[in-house]
Amino acid sequence: MEVGLTHYLVLAAAVFVVGMVGFVVRRNVIIMLMCLELMLSGVNLTFVAFSRELGNDAGHIFVLMNFAVAAAEVAIGLAILVEIFRRRRTVDADDLNTLME
Amino acid sequence: MVTSRSAVMAACWLILAFLGSAGLYASLQAPFLAVMQVLVYAGAIMVLFMFVIMMLEGPVMPAEARRPRPWMLLGAVIPAGVILAMVIWTIKGVSLPAFPQNLPEGFGQPLSMAHHLLGPYLLAFELISIVLLVAILGALALGKSERSKPWK
């Protein structure tokens, strides 16, 4: 069987879904951020697969932009996380419930 | 990656996943992206993650105290299954052609990327550099110690 666009799309959806489940289930904020990265990775795979399918590598530019956005997101997210840890001594999302009280 | 208890192991699995997707990019005739994936994701971003894990948790990471509640698991798995089923159902409906054999000259090569980035996508290129600059400034401002903040 030849590997085609379908396989890549299903794989990308699977990667996205695994990231999504992890984001909802896990309570450690570091791991939640890592799951966000996994979701972005799934989207990137879709872009590259369609780029290959259409024979137009402009789609790669979107992936490059996604890289930059992911890097910015991680830098800010981890900086916020470090600041939260300094104040609250926890990285558990369930303990960060000040707005619920 | 999602099921591993310790954050360090999760990060290691994520690096593996990123290296795997770099291989997939290479198999999709995107050599430049494959290299960038290894450099940016598996390199820079995961080093940042590892750094923060080591800094916050110390070498011995306490296992997550609570197991995921069943309603939480349900709330994650049902939408995930719906999304996956939707994608597969949509793809099944249409017959997608196989990948074209003849790609344009220099497909996915750095030169072609440069022509795109400095041609039609110049505005996006400039804007993303501003995004990165603002992110750096924001991270710096957040990371400063409390007393030395100029606005305090």
gemmi code that builds the backbone of each chain (N, CA, C; Angstrom):
import gemmi

chains = {
    "A": [
        ("MET", (0.851, -1.211, 0.000), (0.000, 0.000, 0.000), (0.878, 1.249, 0.000)),
        ("GLU", (0.545, 2.160, -0.875), (1.334, 3.385, -0.950), (0.887, 4.373, 0.124)),
        ("VAL", (1.833, 5.018, 0.745), (1.514, 6.008, 1.768), (1.126, 7.305, 1.072)),
        ("GLY", (-0.064, 7.797, 1.396), (-0.543, 8.996, 0.726), (-0.951, 10.073, 1.703)),
        ("LEU", (-1.637, 11.049, 1.172), (-2.063, 12.186, 1.991), (-2.943, 11.724, 3.146)),
        ("THR", (-3.807, 10.726, 2.868), (-4.750, 10.265, 3.892), (-4.021, 9.853, 5.165)),
        ("HIS", (-2.967, 9.078, 4.994), (-2.259, 8.570, 6.168), (-1.683, 9.706, 6.990)),
        ("TYR", (-1.115, 10.689, 6.285), (-0.530, 11.816, 7.011), (-1.602, 12.608, 7.745)),
        ("LEU", (-2.764, 12.774, 7.088), (-3.829, 13.549, 7.738), (-4.346, 12.840, 8.975)),
        ("VAL", (-4.527, 11.523, 8.879), (-5.016, 10.772, 10.041), (-3.980, 10.824, 11.155)),
        ("LEU", (-2.710, 10.678, 10.794), (-1.656, 10.745, 11.813), (-1.642, 12.115, 12.480)),
        ("ALA", (-1.791, 13.170, 11.662), (-1.775, 14.522, 12.228), (-2.954, 14.711, 13.178)),
        ("ALA", (-4.124, 14.209, 12.773), (-5.292, 14.320, 13.648), (-5.062, 13.547, 14.935)),
        ("ALA", (-4.432, 12.372, 14.821), (-4.171, 11.570, 16.016), (-3.220, 12.311, 16.954)),
        ("VAL", (-2.172, 12.911, 16.390), (-1.221, 13.651, 17.227), (-1.926, 14.807, 17.925)),
        ("PHE", (-2.776, 15.516, 17.167), (-3.512, 16.636, 17.747), (-4.393, 16.163, 18.897)),
        ("VAL", (-5.079, 15.035, 18.674), (-6.027, 14.540, 19.674), (-5.289, 14.079, 20.930)),
        ("VAL", (-4.137, 13.435, 20.744), (-3.354, 13.022, 21.914), (-2.956, 14.254, 22.727)),
        ("GLY", (-2.523, 15.303, 22.029), (-2.179, 16.534, 22.735), (-3.374, 17.108, 23.467)),
        ("MET", (-4.547, 17.038, 22.819), (-5.748, 17.599, 23.429), (-6.131, 16.844, 24.692)),
        ("VAL", (-6.131, 15.509, 24.600), (-6.462, 14.690, 25.778), (-5.479, 14.986, 26.901)),
        ("GLY", (-4.201, 15.059, 26.550), (-3.201, 15.334, 27.573), (-3.427, 16.683, 28.223)),
        ("PHE", (-3.793, 17.666, 27.414), (-3.997, 19.008, 27.975), (-5.134, 19.007, 28.983)),
        ("VAL", (-6.184, 18.237, 28.695), (-7.341, 18.234, 29.598), (-7.073, 17.366, 30.821)),
        ("VAL", (-6.408, 16.232, 30.628), (-6.283, 15.259, 31.709), (-5.183, 15.625, 32.690)),
        ("ARG", (-4.029, 16.053, 32.168), (-2.905, 16.312, 33.065), (-3.104, 17.616, 33.821)),
        ("ARG", (-2.582, 17.674, 35.071), (-2.753, 18.860, 35.896), (-1.444, 19.605, 36.132)),
        ("ASN", (-0.346, 19.026, 35.682), (0.939, 19.711, 35.803), (1.065, 20.725, 34.666)),
        ("VAL", (1.250, 21.991, 35.011), (1.192, 23.025, 33.972), (2.312, 22.851, 32.958)),
        ("ILE", (3.477, 22.355, 33.395), (4.571, 22.140, 32.438), (4.140, 21.133, 31.380)),
        ("ILE", (3.515, 20.033, 31.836), (3.104, 18.998, 30.888), (1.956, 19.503, 30.027)),
        ("MET", (1.088, 20.363, 30.591), (0.027, 20.936, 29.763), (0.627, 21.774, 28.629)),
        ("LEU", (1.680, 22.534, 28.929), (2.342, 23.319, 27.882), (2.959, 22.404, 26.827)),
        ("MET", (3.537, 21.289, 27.295), (4.122, 20.346, 26.337), (3.043, 19.771, 25.430)),
        ("CYS", (1.846, 19.537, 25.991), (0.751, 19.025, 25.167), (0.329, 20.050, 24.124)),
        ("LEU", (0.390, 21.341, 24.484), (0.115, 22.387, 23.490), (1.088, 22.267, 22.320)),
        ("GLU", (2.362, 22.032, 22.647), (3.362, 21.874, 21.586), (3.005, 20.704, 20.682)),
        ("LEU", (2.520, 19.621, 21.301), (2.157, 18.441, 20.515), (1.005, 18.769, 19.564)),
        ("MET", (0.026, 19.561, 20.056), (-1.091, 19.931, 19.194), (-0.605, 20.769, 18.012)),
        ("LEU", (0.279, 21.727, 18.280), (0.823, 22.542, 17.187), (1.568, 21.672, 16.190)),
        ("SER", (2.240, 20.664, 16.705), (3.002, 19.770, 15.838), (2.073, 19.021, 14.882)),
        ("GLY", (0.909, 18.619, 15.394), (-0.049, 17.952, 14.528), (-0.531, 18.860, 13.409)),
        ("VAL", (-0.792, 20.111, 13.745), (-1.233, 21.070, 12.727), (-0.142, 21.279, 11.676)),
        ("ASN", (1.113, 21.385, 12.146), (2.230, 21.558, 11.218), (2.308, 20.409, 10.223)),
        ("LEU", (2.080, 19.196, 10.726), (2.164, 18.028, 9.846), (1.105, 18.120, 8.747)),
        ("THR", (-0.088, 18.598, 9.103), (-1.128, 18.774, 8.086), (-0.680, 19.756, 7.011)),
        ("PHE", (-0.109, 20.875, 7.455), (0.367, 21.889, 6.489), (1.374, 21.279, 5.520)),
        ("VAL", (2.353, 20.545, 6.064), (3.415, 20.000, 5.209), (2.850, 18.955, 4.267)),
        ("ALA", (1.905, 18.140, 4.765), (1.339, 17.097, 3.906), (0.575, 17.713, 2.743)),
        ("PHE", (-0.234, 18.750, 3.022), (-0.976, 19.394, 1.934), (-0.028, 20.114, 0.987)),
        ("SER", (1.054, 20.647, 1.528), (2.043, 21.309, 0.696), (2.622, 20.327, -0.315)),
        ("ARG", (2.926, 19.126, 0.189), (3.458, 18.083, -0.696), (2.421, 17.674, -1.729)),
        ("GLU", (1.164, 17.581, -1.285), (0.088, 17.149, -2.180), (-0.113, 18.140, -3.318)),
        ("LEU", (-0.096, 19.438, -2.987), (-0.386, 20.462, -3.989), (0.869, 20.895, -4.740)),
        ("GLY", (2.021, 20.378, -4.358), (3.251, 20.751, -5.052), (3.590, 22.215, -4.920)),
        ("ASN", (3.162, 22.833, -3.800), (3.412, 24.261, -3.599), (3.990, 24.433, -2.211)),
        ("ASP", (5.249, 24.880, -2.125), (5.885, 24.892, -0.809), (5.624, 26.188, -0.051)),
        ("ALA", (4.634, 26.967, -0.456), (4.265, 28.129, 0.350), (3.716, 27.686, 1.700)),
        ("GLY", (3.165, 26.465, 1.769), (2.655, 25.958, 3.037), (3.751, 25.830, 4.080)),
        ("HIS", (4.972, 25.639, 3.637), (6.085, 25.521, 4.598), (6.278, 26.819, 5.366)),
        ("ILE", (5.918, 27.942, 4.708), (6.075, 29.234, 5.381), (5.183, 29.299, 6.617)),
        ("PHE", (3.968, 28.733, 6.469), (3.051, 28.748, 7.612), (3.646, 27.937, 8.762)),
        ("VAL", (4.282, 26.824, 8.414), (4.895, 26.002, 9.455), (6.020, 26.779, 10.151)),
        ("LEU", (6.792, 27.522, 9.359), (7.864, 28.328, 9.961), (7.277, 29.354, 10.925)),
        ("MET", (6.161, 29.992, 10.496), (5.501, 30.958, 11.376), (5.033, 30.264, 12.654)),
        ("ASN", (4.514, 29.037, 12.488), (4.070, 28.281, 13.659), (5.220, 28.005, 14.610)),
        ("PHE", (6.398, 27.712, 14.057), (7.577, 27.505, 14.901), (7.818, 28.741, 15.757)),
        ("ALA", (7.779, 29.900, 15.095), (8.075, 31.136, 15.821), (7.029, 31.402, 16.890)),
        ("VAL", (5.753, 31.170, 16.534), (4.685, 31.389, 17.515), (4.847, 30.427, 18.691)),
        ("ALA", (5.186, 29.163, 18.386), (5.360, 28.183, 19.461), (6.502, 28.595, 20.375)),
        ("ALA", (7.592, 29.073, 19.773), (8.733, 29.492, 20.588), (8.341, 30.644, 21.493)),
        ("ALA", (7.615, 31.626, 20.932), (7.185, 32.764, 21.746), (6.256, 32.312, 22.855)),
        ("GLU", (5.338, 31.400, 22.508), (4.372, 30.917, 23.487), (5.066, 30.212, 24.640)),
        ("VAL", (6.065, 29.380, 24.306), (6.780, 28.653, 25.364), (7.569, 29.615, 26.235)),
        ("ALA", (8.215, 30.597, 25.597), (9.018, 31.534, 26.383), (8.138, 32.274, 27.383)),
        ("ILE", (6.999, 32.802, 26.905), (6.104, 33.541, 27.795), (5.468, 32.613, 28.817)),
        ("GLY", (4.990, 31.447, 28.343), (4.310, 30.521, 29.245), (5.203, 30.071, 30.378)),
        ("LEU", (6.433, 29.716, 30.051), (7.334, 29.246, 31.103), (7.746, 30.384, 32.025)),
        ("ALA", (7.870, 31.597, 31.480), (8.190, 32.737, 32.348), (7.060, 32.976, 33.345)),
        ("ILE", (5.816, 32.903, 32.853), (4.668, 33.055, 33.760), (4.659, 31.938, 34.787)),
        ("LEU", (4.967, 30.727, 34.332), (4.966, 29.570, 35.234), (5.995, 29.754, 36.349)),
        ("VAL", (7.186, 30.226, 35.986), (8.231, 30.436, 37.001), (7.770, 31.479, 38.008)),
        ("GLU", (7.114, 32.531, 37.491), (6.631, 33.575, 38.390), (5.555, 33.024, 39.333)),
        ("ILE", (4.635, 32.202, 38.792), (3.604, 31.576, 39.636), (4.261, 30.695, 40.684)),
        ("PHE", (5.270, 29.929, 40.266), (5.913, 29.016, 41.209), (6.585, 29.796, 42.332)),
        ("ARG", (7.146, 30.965, 41.998), (7.785, 31.778, 43.042), (6.787, 32.208, 44.098)),
        ("ARG", (5.583, 32.543, 43.656), (4.591, 33.062, 44.597), (3.854, 31.956, 45.317)),
        ("ARG", (3.469, 30.882, 44.582), (2.568, 29.876, 45.137), (3.240, 28.561, 45.471)),
        ("ARG", (4.471, 28.355, 45.033), (5.204, 27.105, 45.250), (4.445, 25.907, 44.703)),
        ("THR", (3.786, 26.032, 43.591), (3.104, 24.885, 42.994), (3.048, 25.067, 41.482)),
        ("VAL", (3.018, 23.934, 40.770), (2.771, 23.975, 39.327), (1.547, 23.133, 38.990)),
        ("ASP", (0.695, 22.891, 39.978), (-0.500, 22.082, 39.752), (-1.661, 23.003, 39.380)),
        ("ALA", (-2.294, 22.717, 38.251), (-3.353, 23.609, 37.784), (-4.538, 23.642, 38.744)),
        ("ASP", (-4.761, 22.537, 39.487), (-5.898, 22.513, 40.415), (-5.683, 23.418, 41.623)),
        ("ASP", (-4.400, 23.689, 41.936), (-4.133, 24.552, 43.096), (-4.209, 26.032, 42.722)),
        ("LEU", (-4.254, 26.331, 41.439), (-4.267, 27.728, 40.996), (-5.707, 28.140, 40.780)),
        ("ASN", (-6.462, 28.272, 41.878), (-7.907, 28.504, 41.757), (-8.331, 29.783, 42.458)),
        ("THR", (-7.444, 30.781, 42.487), (-7.771, 32.009, 43.197), (-9.045, 32.668, 42.659)),
        ("LEU", (-9.205, 32.609, 41.320), (-10.347, 33.283, 40.723), (-11.661, 32.551, 41.003)),
        ("MET", (-11.565, 31.284, 41.454), (-12.794, 30.532, 41.723), (-13.321, 30.795, 43.120)),
        ("GLU", (-12.477, 31.339, 43.992), (-12.893, 31.445, 45.399), (-13.740, 32.663, 45.625)),
    ],
    "B": [
        ("MET", (3.839, 10.027, 26.105), (4.189, 11.317, 26.694), (3.102, 11.756, 27.665)),
        ("VAL", (1.855, 11.544, 27.276), (0.752, 12.003, 28.113), (0.641, 11.160, 29.373)),
        ("THR", (0.995, 9.873, 29.275), (0.776, 8.983, 30.407), (1.959, 8.912, 31.362)),
        ("SER", (3.110, 9.489, 30.991), (4.261, 9.324, 31.876), (4.111, 10.242, 33.086)),
        ("ARG", (4.401, 9.658, 34.251), (4.168, 10.371, 35.505), (5.151, 11.529, 35.694)),
        ("SER", (6.394, 11.291, 35.363), (7.390, 12.332, 35.653), (7.533, 13.273, 34.462)),
        ("ALA", (7.699, 14.543, 34.760), (7.782, 15.549, 33.697), (9.034, 15.367, 32.859)),
        ("VAL", (10.111, 14.877, 33.488), (11.341, 14.684, 32.717), (11.134, 13.629, 31.650)),
        ("MET", (10.476, 12.527, 32.037), (10.221, 11.477, 31.047), (9.292, 11.986, 29.954)),
        ("ALA", (8.288, 12.776, 30.355), (7.378, 13.337, 29.353), (8.145, 14.189, 28.354)),
        ("ALA", (9.083, 14.992, 28.856), (9.876, 15.836, 27.954), (10.713, 14.976, 27.019)),
        ("CYS", (11.273, 13.886, 27.539), (12.073, 12.999, 26.684), (11.214, 12.398, 25.580)),
        ("TRP", (10.008, 11.944, 25.954), (9.120, 11.395, 24.925), (8.748, 12.455, 23.902)),
        ("LEU", (8.552, 13.678, 24.369), (8.174, 14.745, 23.431), (9.308, 15.016, 22.456)),
        ("ILE", (10.566, 14.968, 22.959), (11.708, 15.132, 22.045), (11.680, 14.043, 20.991)),
        ("LEU", (11.382, 12.807, 21.418), (11.301, 11.701, 20.469), (10.218, 11.976, 19.428)),
        ("ALA", (9.061, 12.474, 19.902), (7.962, 12.767, 18.975), (8.377, 13.843, 17.967)),
        ("PHE", (9.099, 14.855, 18.441), (9.529, 15.922, 17.530), (10.546, 15.412, 16.526)),
        ("LEU", (11.463, 14.542, 16.990), (12.428, 13.972, 16.042), (11.691, 13.132, 15.005)),
        ("GLY", (10.659, 12.395, 15.453), (9.879, 11.615, 14.508), (9.181, 12.483, 13.488)),
        ("SER", (8.623, 13.616, 13.943), (7.949, 14.465, 12.962), (8.955, 15.147, 12.048)),
        ("ALA", (10.191, 15.355, 12.534), (11.230, 15.848, 11.615), (11.476, 14.828, 10.513)),
        ("GLY", (11.479, 13.541, 10.871), (11.621, 12.507, 9.856), (10.466, 12.519, 8.871)),
        ("LEU", (9.244, 12.744, 9.386), (8.085, 12.814, 8.494), (8.209, 13.985, 7.531)),
        ("TYR", (8.683, 15.133, 8.045), (8.877, 16.290, 7.156), (9.874, 15.943, 6.058)),
        ("ALA", (10.955, 15.253, 6.440), (11.947, 14.879, 5.435), (11.319, 13.961, 4.395)),
        ("SER", (10.442, 13.055, 4.849), (9.808, 12.150, 3.892), (8.803, 12.880, 3.018)),
        ("LEU", (8.361, 14.059, 3.440), (7.424, 14.856, 2.635), (8.169, 15.912, 1.817)),
        ("GLN", (9.421, 15.677, 1.530), (10.220, 16.586, 0.689), (10.322, 17.985, 1.274)),
        ("ALA", (10.451, 18.069, 2.601), (10.615, 19.379, 3.243), (11.897, 19.359, 4.071)),
        ("PRO", (13.062, 19.291, 3.415), (14.310, 19.138, 4.176), (14.588, 20.326, 5.092)),
        ("PHE", (14.262, 21.529, 4.614), (14.536, 22.717, 5.431), (13.722, 22.659, 6.721)),
        ("LEU", (12.447, 22.308, 6.589), (11.607, 22.233, 7.787), (12.077, 21.131, 8.716)),
        ("ALA", (12.545, 20.020, 8.154), (13.029, 18.935, 9.000), (14.193, 19.417, 9.861)),
        ("VAL", (15.112, 20.147, 9.233), (16.261, 20.661, 9.990), (15.799, 21.672, 11.026)),
        ("MET", (14.874, 22.547, 10.620), (14.382, 23.558, 11.564), (13.652, 22.911, 12.734)),
        ("GLN", (12.917, 21.829, 12.447), (12.201, 21.126, 13.521), (13.189, 20.607, 14.562)),
        ("VAL", (14.284, 20.012, 14.085), (15.276, 19.482, 15.031), (15.922, 20.633, 15.798)),
        ("LEU", (16.267, 21.717, 15.066), (16.972, 22.812, 15.723), (16.081, 23.551, 16.699)),
        ("VAL", (14.893, 23.944, 16.230), (14.046, 24.836, 17.026), (13.272, 24.062, 18.085)),
        ("TYR", (12.554, 23.001, 17.637), (11.711, 22.272, 18.590), (12.546, 21.363, 19.480)),
        ("ALA", (13.140, 20.342, 18.853), (13.868, 19.344, 19.643), (15.068, 19.979, 20.336)),
        ("GLY", (15.591, 21.064, 19.763), (16.718, 21.738, 20.397), (16.268, 22.795, 21.370)),
        ("ALA", (15.953, 23.975, 20.835), (15.765, 25.154, 21.685), (14.591, 25.009, 22.641)),
        ("ILE", (13.414, 24.653, 22.111), (12.212, 24.675, 22.950), (12.309, 23.622, 24.039)),
        ("MET", (12.788, 22.424, 23.679), (12.842, 21.371, 24.696), (13.927, 21.643, 25.728)),
        ("VAL", (15.010, 22.325, 25.312), (16.014, 22.723, 26.302), (15.382, 23.672, 27.312)),
        ("LEU", (14.545, 24.584, 26.811), (13.853, 25.513, 27.707), (12.963, 24.750, 28.683)),
        ("PHE", (12.220, 23.764, 28.149), (11.356, 22.952, 29.013), (12.179, 22.221, 30.065)),
        ("MET", (13.239, 21.556, 29.613), (14.086, 20.805, 30.545), (14.641, 21.720, 31.627)),
        ("PHE", (15.065, 22.910, 31.190), (15.633, 23.873, 32.129), (14.624, 24.217, 33.217)),
        ("VAL", (13.396, 24.509, 32.793), (12.379, 24.903, 33.782), (12.007, 23.727, 34.667)),
        ("ILE", (11.911, 22.519, 34.087), (11.589, 21.347, 34.909), (12.648, 21.162, 35.988)),
        ("MET", (13.909, 21.230, 35.559), (14.998, 21.033, 36.527), (14.987, 22.134, 37.576)),
        ("MET", (14.679, 23.356, 37.149), (14.742, 24.484, 38.077), (13.612, 24.408, 39.097)),
        ("LEU", (12.401, 24.071, 38.641), (11.250, 24.123, 39.540), (11.125, 22.881, 40.396)),
        ("GLU", (11.357, 21.725, 39.805), (11.027, 20.493, 40.506), (12.228, 19.851, 41.156)),
        ("GLY", (13.416, 20.291, 40.809), (14.585, 19.606, 41.324), (14.773, 18.293, 40.603)),
        ("PRO", (15.878, 17.612, 40.862), (16.157, 16.373, 40.124), (15.115, 15.291, 40.361)),
        ("VAL", (14.506, 15.262, 41.544), (13.480, 14.244, 41.801), (12.117, 14.895, 41.664)),
        ("MET", (11.439, 14.520, 40.595), (10.134, 15.115, 40.328), (9.066, 14.329, 41.075)),
        ("PRO", (8.302, 14.964, 41.954), (7.244, 14.232, 42.630), (6.173, 13.810, 41.626)),
        ("ALA", (5.721, 12.579, 41.744), (4.672, 12.102, 40.839), (3.402, 12.891, 41.084)),
        ("GLU", (2.596, 13.003, 40.055), (1.369, 13.772, 40.176), (0.501, 13.157, 41.272)),
        ("ALA", (0.034, 14.002, 42.194), (-0.602, 13.477, 43.397), (-1.919, 12.782, 43.062)),
        ("ARG", (-2.723, 13.448, 42.255), (-4.061, 12.916, 42.006), (-4.103, 12.223, 40.668)),
        ("ARG", (-4.847, 11.125, 40.618), (-5.128, 10.541, 39.321), (-6.212, 11.381, 38.650)),
        ("PRO", (-6.274, 11.360, 37.305), (-7.329, 12.131, 36.641), (-8.707, 11.615, 37.038)),
        ("ARG", (-9.588, 12.545, 37.344), (-10.940, 12.145, 37.715), (-11.667, 11.544, 36.509)),
        ("PRO", (-12.586, 10.604, 36.750), (-13.247, 9.965, 35.613), (-14.002, 10.938, 34.726)),
        ("TRP", (-14.667, 11.927, 35.322), (-15.429, 12.862, 34.471), (-14.492, 13.670, 33.595)),
        ("MET", (-13.285, 13.904, 34.137), (-12.300, 14.654, 33.360), (-11.825, 13.826, 32.176)),
        ("LEU", (-11.570, 12.541, 32.447), (-11.145, 11.625, 31.388), (-12.220, 11.542, 30.310)),
        ("LEU", (-13.472, 11.459, 30.777), (-14.595, 11.376, 29.849), (-14.665, 12.639, 28.993)),
        ("GLY", (-14.519, 13.783, 29.658), (-14.593, 15.053, 28.950), (-13.467, 15.237, 27.965)),
        ("ALA", (-12.373, 14.521, 28.158), (-11.272, 14.618, 27.201), (-11.442, 13.630, 26.074)),
        ("VAL", (-11.834, 12.417, 26.423), (-11.833, 11.348, 25.425), (-12.994, 11.499, 24.455)),
        ("ILE", (-14.155, 11.960, 24.931), (-15.308, 12.065, 24.023), (-15.063, 13.099, 22.920)),
        ("PRO", (-14.673, 14.355, 23.244), (-14.381, 15.294, 22.153), (-13.248, 14.816, 21.260)),
        ("ALA", (-12.239, 14.162, 21.867), (-11.126, 13.660, 21.061), (-11.615, 12.618, 20.072)),
        ("GLY", (-12.445, 11.683, 20.546), (-12.986, 10.676, 19.654), (-13.842, 11.295, 18.563)),
        ("VAL", (-14.613, 12.317, 18.929), (-15.468, 12.986, 17.935), (-14.612, 13.630, 16.853)),
        ("ILE", (-13.545, 14.323, 17.256), (-12.681, 14.986, 16.280), (-12.036, 13.964, 15.353)),
        ("LEU", (-11.486, 12.897, 15.965), (-10.820, 11.873, 15.164), (-11.807, 11.229, 14.198)),
        ("ALA", (-13.016, 10.904, 14.690), (-14.015, 10.277, 13.835), (-14.410, 11.207, 12.700)),
        ("MET", (-14.547, 12.516, 13.016), (-14.913, 13.488, 11.985), (-13.871, 13.531, 10.885)),
        ("VAL", (-12.595, 13.590, 11.298), (-11.515, 13.669, 10.311), (-11.513, 12.427, 9.437)),
        ("ILE", (-11.585, 11.254, 10.073), (-11.512, 10.013, 9.300), (-12.722, 9.892, 8.379)),
        ("TRP", (-13.897, 10.276, 8.889), (-15.111, 10.185, 8.091), (-15.021, 11.111, 6.880)),
        ("THR", (-14.504, 12.328, 7.095), (-14.377, 13.285, 5.991), (-13.402, 12.777, 4.947)),
        ("ILE", (-12.294, 12.230, 5.405), (-11.279, 11.769, 4.463), (-11.778, 10.557, 3.690)),
        ("LYS", (-12.540, 9.699, 4.370), (-13.049, 8.505, 3.702), (-13.970, 8.866, 2.550)),
        ("GLY", (-14.721, 9.977, 2.712), (-15.707, 10.346, 1.713), (-15.096, 10.724, 0.380)),
        ("VAL", (-13.929, 11.365, 0.397), (-13.320, 11.817, -0.851), (-12.141, 10.911, -1.179)),
        ("SER", (-11.929, 10.677, -2.455), (-10.772, 9.878, -2.851), (-9.622, 10.830, -3.136)),
        ("LEU", (-8.637, 10.805, -2.244), (-7.508, 11.707, -2.402), (-6.500, 11.090, -3.360)),
        ("PRO", (-5.999, 11.867, -4.298), (-5.016, 11.322, -5.229), (-3.689, 11.073, -4.521)),
        ("ALA", (-2.886, 10.205, -5.089), (-1.559, 9.960, -4.534), (-0.696, 11.209, -4.707)),
        ("PHE", (0.384, 11.266, -3.953), (1.271, 12.432, -4.045), (1.815, 12.561, -5.463)),
        ("PRO", (1.872, 13.782, -5.995), (2.425, 13.960, -7.340), (3.906, 13.598, -7.357)),
        ("GLN", (4.309, 12.988, -8.472), (5.709, 12.553, -8.567), (6.633, 13.705, -8.946)),
        ("ASN", (6.145, 14.589, -9.832), (7.019, 15.659, -10.318), (6.747, 16.947, -9.543)),
        ("LEU", (7.672, 17.260, -8.651), (7.547, 18.488, -7.871), (8.310, 19.592, -8.580)),
        ("PRO", (7.931, 20.865, -8.310), (8.704, 21.956, -8.913), (10.151, 21.927, -8.463)),
        ("GLU", (10.992, 22.509, -9.265), (12.433, 22.546, -8.975), (12.690, 23.229, -7.632)),
        ("GLY", (13.511, 22.612, -6.794), (13.894, 23.230, -5.522), (12.796, 23.248, -4.491)),
        ("PHE", (11.844, 22.318, -4.581), (10.710, 22.277, -3.644), (11.208, 22.070, -2.217)),
        ("GLY", (10.828, 23.004, -1.320), (11.179, 22.855, 0.088), (12.624, 23.150, 0.414)),
        ("GLN", (13.404, 23.569, -0.577), (14.811, 23.897, -0.317), (14.896, 25.279, 0.329)),
        ("PRO", (15.984, 25.565, 1.036), (16.124, 26.878, 1.690), (15.978, 28.047, 0.725)),
        ("LEU", (16.479, 27.885, -0.514), (16.387, 28.992, -1.480), (14.926, 29.322, -1.774)),
        ("SER", (14.133, 28.285, -1.960), (12.707, 28.499, -2.248), (12.013, 29.162, -1.053)),
        ("MET", (12.376, 28.708, 0.161), (11.821, 29.326, 1.374), (12.161, 30.804, 1.419)),
        ("ALA", (13.401, 31.126, 1.061), (13.822, 32.522, 1.097), (13.033, 33.355, 0.100)),
        ("HIS", (12.792, 32.772, -1.098), (12.021, 33.508, -2.102), (10.614, 33.800, -1.595)),
        ("HIS", (10.038, 32.825, -0.872), (8.696, 33.044, -0.319), (8.737, 34.085, 0.797)),
        ("LEU", (9.687, 33.897, 1.720), (9.709, 34.743, 2.925), (9.985, 36.200, 2.583)),
        ("LEU", (10.882, 36.429, 1.636), (11.215, 37.808, 1.293), (10.436, 38.284, 0.085)),
        ("GLY", (9.472, 37.486, -0.374), (8.629, 37.902, -1.491), (7.215, 38.178, -1.013)),
        ("PRO", (6.281, 37.272, -1.329), (4.879, 37.544, -0.977), (4.617, 37.556, 0.528)),
        ("TYR", (5.472, 36.869, 1.313), (5.191, 36.770, 2.743), (6.086, 37.690, 3.561)),
        ("LEU", (6.539, 38.767, 2.948), (7.454, 39.664, 3.650), (6.799, 40.271, 4.886)),
        ("LEU", (5.528, 40.652, 4.757), (4.843, 41.291, 5.891), (4.745, 40.312, 7.068)),
        ("ALA", (4.359, 39.065, 6.761), (4.266, 38.061, 7.832), (5.631, 37.851, 8.475)),
        ("PHE", (6.668, 37.841, 7.663), (8.033, 37.649, 8.155), (8.411, 38.758, 9.137)),
        ("GLU", (8.091, 39.998, 8.745), (8.422, 41.121, 9.628), (7.597, 41.074, 10.907)),
        ("LEU", (6.304, 40.756, 10.756), (5.427, 40.730, 11.930), (5.863, 39.651, 12.914)),
        ("ILE", (6.275, 38.489, 12.396), (6.657, 37.409, 13.298), (7.926, 37.790, 14.054)),
        ("SER", (8.778, 38.600, 13.412), (9.973, 39.039, 14.141), (9.575, 39.974, 15.276)),
        ("ILE", (8.531, 40.793, 15.044), (8.060, 41.665, 16.132), (7.459, 40.833, 17.252)),
        ("VAL", (6.694, 39.784, 16.867), (6.115, 38.885, 17.878), (7.218, 38.293, 18.745)),
        ("LEU", (8.290, 37.830, 18.098), (9.382, 37.224, 18.853), (10.040, 38.250, 19.766)),
        ("LEU", (10.218, 39.479, 19.241), (10.850, 40.522, 20.051), (10.009, 40.822, 21.285)),
        ("VAL", (8.685, 40.967, 21.076), (7.800, 41.253, 22.213), (7.822, 40.096, 23.201)),
        ("ALA", (7.879, 38.858, 22.677), (7.927, 37.697, 23.575), (9.182, 37.724, 24.426)),
        ("ILE", (10.309, 38.085, 23.800), (11.568, 38.158, 24.559), (11.452, 39.213, 25.649)),
        ("LEU", (10.920, 40.396, 25.275), (10.788, 41.470, 26.269), (9.854, 41.046, 27.394)),
        ("GLY", (8.732, 40.384, 27.026), (7.787, 39.945, 28.043), (8.406, 38.936, 28.983)),
        ("ALA", (9.141, 37.979, 28.417), (9.778, 36.969, 29.261), (10.794, 37.616, 30.191)),
        ("LEU", (11.531, 38.598, 29.668), (12.512, 39.298, 30.507), (11.823, 40.038, 31.643)),
        ("ALA", (10.731, 40.749, 31.297), (10.025, 41.523, 32.318), (9.448, 40.610, 33.387)),
        ("LEU", (8.914, 39.444, 32.961), (8.358, 38.506, 33.933), (9.443, 37.877, 34.788)),
        ("GLY", (10.613, 37.661, 34.180), (11.655, 36.950, 34.895), (12.435, 37.806, 35.863)),
        ("LYS", (12.299, 39.115, 35.747), (13.075, 39.985, 36.642), (12.665, 39.758, 38.093)),
        ("SER", (13.597, 39.906, 38.994), (13.248, 39.727, 40.398), (12.399, 40.912, 40.862)),
        ("GLU", (11.591, 40.646, 41.885), (10.526, 41.566, 42.272), (11.039, 42.964, 42.597)),
        ("ARG", (12.179, 43.060, 43.297), (12.618, 44.357, 43.803), (13.183, 45.260, 42.705)),
        ("SER", (13.788, 44.627, 41.687), (14.475, 45.456, 40.700), (13.558, 45.880, 39.566)),
        ("LYS", (12.248, 45.656, 39.692), (11.363, 46.094, 38.618), (11.248, 47.612, 38.644)),
        ("PRO", (11.468, 48.249, 37.509), (11.515, 49.705, 37.502), (10.171, 50.357, 37.812)),
        ("TRP", (9.072, 49.641, 37.535), (7.767, 50.265, 37.756), (7.251, 50.042, 39.162)),
        ("LYS", (8.039, 49.390, 40.017), (7.590, 49.175, 41.388), (8.033, 50.352, 42.263)),
    ],
}
model = gemmi.Model(1)
for chain_id, residues in chains.items():
    chain = gemmi.Chain(chain_id)
    for i, (resn, *xyz) in enumerate(residues, 1):
        res = gemmi.Residue()
        res.name, res.seqid = resn, gemmi.SeqId(i, " ")
        for name, pos in zip(("N", "CA", "C"), xyz):
            atom = gemmi.Atom()
            atom.name, atom.element = name, gemmi.Element(name[0])
            atom.pos, atom.b_iso = gemmi.Position(*pos), 0.0
            res.add_atom(atom)
        chain.add_residue(res)
    model.add_chain(chain)
structure = gemmi.Structure()
structure.add_model(model)
structure.setup_entities()
